[in-house]
Amino acid sequence: MTDAELTALATILLVVVGGAQVGILSGQRQQQRLDWAEMYRRRWTELQGDWATIVFLGRKAQDYYQIAHHVKLQELRESLRSSSSDIASSWAQASVRNVCGMLSDLCSRLLQGHIKIDEVYPIFGTELLRQGAPLRTLLDGNSEYLKCYGSIGATDEELRHDRLRSEITTWLVCHDGIRRRCLMMIDLLWAEAARLEDLPPYELIAAADIKARTGHLNRARLSAEVRRLGGWAARRRALRLANTLRHAEWRRFPWTRGLSKKEMKKRDEEWTQRYLNT
């Protein structure tokens, strides 16, 4: 062989070896993401009791909509009756710490590009989102709307419940990084649910109306967090993830991502008609 032929052969071999290495690394990253997804699936299953506690804390004391089993609910109410204003309720803080800690950790991996939202969404699906209001109540500290007791005033149980909720909100304020990343995790899951049309149209419409005022703030918060974790080198990832949130917002132009008002109105009418016929 001539020198030129040997050089060409060596170049081809280098390209083949390089391509094989890229394929191996890509496969390893994919397997690692699958392993992480399975790990979070197991953790979420193990935390169902703690999740039921969070839903209990974020709703009214006697709210009908709970996910805890009747026996578990009675245990929570008994723990509430035995709670003291002089000592922090460790059982409540433990549940919030476990669930919010897991969501914060998962959000960090998402923002760092270690895992993708479409890989973790099936773990939570709409199970978390349909009960997301109680969690948001704790994260935002906006629980005044729950304090409507009527003319007779609040019962002792309701006062204890409000005091405990305030205690948990204070704990989250003192752990602002966890609180912030939990809010981002909910936003990302909601955007994926909107993309897949997994939620009732009226819920998506109501959320999109709110995001017309807050969407830019949510995207800015997410972008800032990505740069905080990955530096300015992660600005492309920050832009991509921030644009992911647009799936749950009203579409600005026909060729951009987001919800179409015309299509959502049609879906809402079809959903309402189907609901009335059941």
N, C-alpha and C positions, 0 to 999 in steps of 0.2 A: 504494500500500500504506500501511496505517496503521503507526504506530510500533510497535505491538504485533506486527504481522505481520512487520515487518522484524527486530525483536528475536528472534522465534521462528525466522525463517529463518537469522539469523546464528548462533543457538545450535545449530541443526541442522548447519550447515556446520562449526562448530567441533568438534562431536561426530564428524562424518564424518572431518574432517582428523585429529583426535586418534586415532580408531580406526585410520586408515590408518598413522599414525606408529608406533603400538604394534605393528601387524602387521609393518611394515618392520623395526623394531628386533628383534622376536621372530625374524623370519626371518634377520636378520644374526647374532644370537646363536646360532641353530641352525647356520648355516653355519660360524661360527667354531668351534663345538664339533666339527663334522664335520672341519674342517681340522686341528684339534688331534688328533683321533682318528687321522686318516690319518698325521700326522707321527709319532705314537707307534708306529703300526703299522710304519712304515719303520724307525724307530730300533730296535724290538724285532727285526726281521728282520736288521738289521745287527749286532746284538749276540748272535747265536746262538752264535758261537764263545766269547764271554765267558761266556755262560750255561752252556755245556758245562764251562768251567773252574770255575765256581762249584759245579756239581754234583760235579765231581771233587774239589774241595777239601772239600766238606761230607760226603763219604762216606769209607769206608775206602779205603786205597790200592789194593787189589785187588778192590773191590766190583764185582759182576757188573752191577748196574743203573747204567748210564751212558747219557748221550745223545750223547756225542762219537763221531764216526766212529773206526774202529780206528786210522787213521793219526794223527788228532788226539790220540787217547788215548796213543799211543806217544810223541808229541811232548811231551805233558804229563808223562809219566813220566820222559822224558829231562831235561826242565827241572827236575823234582823232584830227580833224582839230582845235577844240577849246582848245585843251590842251596847257599848257604852260610849258616851261622848268624851270620856276622859282617856280612853285607850284606842289607838288605831285598830281598825278591824282587819286583822291579818288575812282572814279568809277571802275578803273582797279584794284586797290589794294583790294577793297571790294570783287570783284569777286574771285580773287586769294585767299584771306583770307577765304572766305566762302567754296569754293570747297576743297582747300588744307587742311583747318582746319578739315573738315569732313572726308577726306581720312586719315589724320593723326590720328584722334580719332579712326576711325575704325581699322586702323592698330594696334594701341595700344591694343585694345580689342582682336584682333587676336593673338598678341604676348603674351598676358597674359592668353590665353586659354579660354576667356569668350565666344568666338564665333569661328566657323570654316569657312575655306575658301570656302568649298562647299556649305555653307549656305548663303554666301553673294555674291558669284559669279553670281548667276542668277539675282541679282539686277543690276549689271553693264554689265555682259556678254561681248560681243565683241563691244558693243557700245562705251565703254571707250577705249578699246584696239585699235580699228581701228583708233581712233583719239588721240592715246597716244603720237604720235611723237611731236605735239605742246606742250603738257604738259611737256614731257621730255626736250624739248628745253629750257623751262623756268626753270625747276628744275636743269638741268645740266649747264645752262648758256652757252650752245654751240650753238650760233646762227649765227656764221660767214658765214656759208654756205647759209644763207638767203640773204646775202648782195651782190648779184650778179645783178648789175643794167645795165650792158651793157655799150656800149661806150658813151652814152649820160649822164650817171651818175644817181644818185638818185633824185627822185622828192621830193618836200617838204613834201608830204604825207608819202613817204617812210622813209624820215629822221625822221619825227615825230614818225612813227611806231617803228623804230629801237630804238629811244631814250626812248619810253615808255616801250618797251620790256626790255631794259637794266635796267630801273627803277624797274620793277617787279622782275627781276633776283636778283637785289641788295636786295630787300625786303626779298626774299626767303633765300639768303645767311645769312641775319641777323636773320632769324628764322630757323636755321639749323636743329633743331629737327623735325619741320614740314616738311621741304624739304626732310630730310633723310627718314622719315617714308612714305612719299608719293612715293618715289622711291621703297621702299620695297613693298608697296601695289601694285604697277604696276607689280613688279616681281612676286608676289604671284598670282595675277590674270592671268598673262601670263602663268605661270606654270599650272594653273588649265585649262586654255583654251587649252594648248598643250595636257594635259592628256585627255581631252574630244574631241580633234581633231576639235575644233570649228573654227579654222583659216585656211586660204588657205595654202597649203603645202609650197609654195615658201616663205611665211612670216615666217613660223616656221623654215625653213631651214636657211634663212638669219640670224634670231635671234640666232639659235643654233651655227652657225659659229662664231658669235660675242661672245657668252657665252663660247665658247671654250677657250677664252682668259680672260674673265671677270667673269665667273661663280663662281670660287673659291672666288673672292672678294665679290660678292653678297652674297654668303652663309656666309662668315665671318662677313660681315656687319649685316646680319640678326641675327646671333647667338649672336653677341655682344649686339645688341639692346634688345633681349629677356632677356639676363642676366642683362642688365642695368635696365630693368623694374621689373624683378622677382628675381634677385639675383642668386647665384649659385645653389639654389634649383631648378631652372627652366632649368638646363642644358639638361635634357632629352627632354623637349619641344623644346629647342633651336636646338637640333640635329634633331628632327623630322621635324620641320618647314624648317630647312636648306635643308634637304633631299627632301622636297617637291619641291624645286626649280629645282631639277634634272629632273623633268618631261619635262622641256623645253630645256634641254641640250642633247648632243649626248650621247647615252648609252655607258658606258665604257666596260661592260661585258654583255654577253647574258642574265644573270639572274638578272641584276640590272634594275632599273627604268631609263627611259629616251627615247629619240627618236632613232629609228633604221635608219641608213643611207640607208639601202637597202629598207626598207618599205617606207621611205619618198620619195625616188627617184621614186618608183612605184606609190605612191599617186600623186606626182607632175605630172608625165606623164599622169595619168588618168585625173587629174584636167585640165591640159592643153588641152587635147583632147576634153573634155567635153565643155571647154570654146570656142574652135574653132568651135564646132558644133552648138553653139547657135546663 
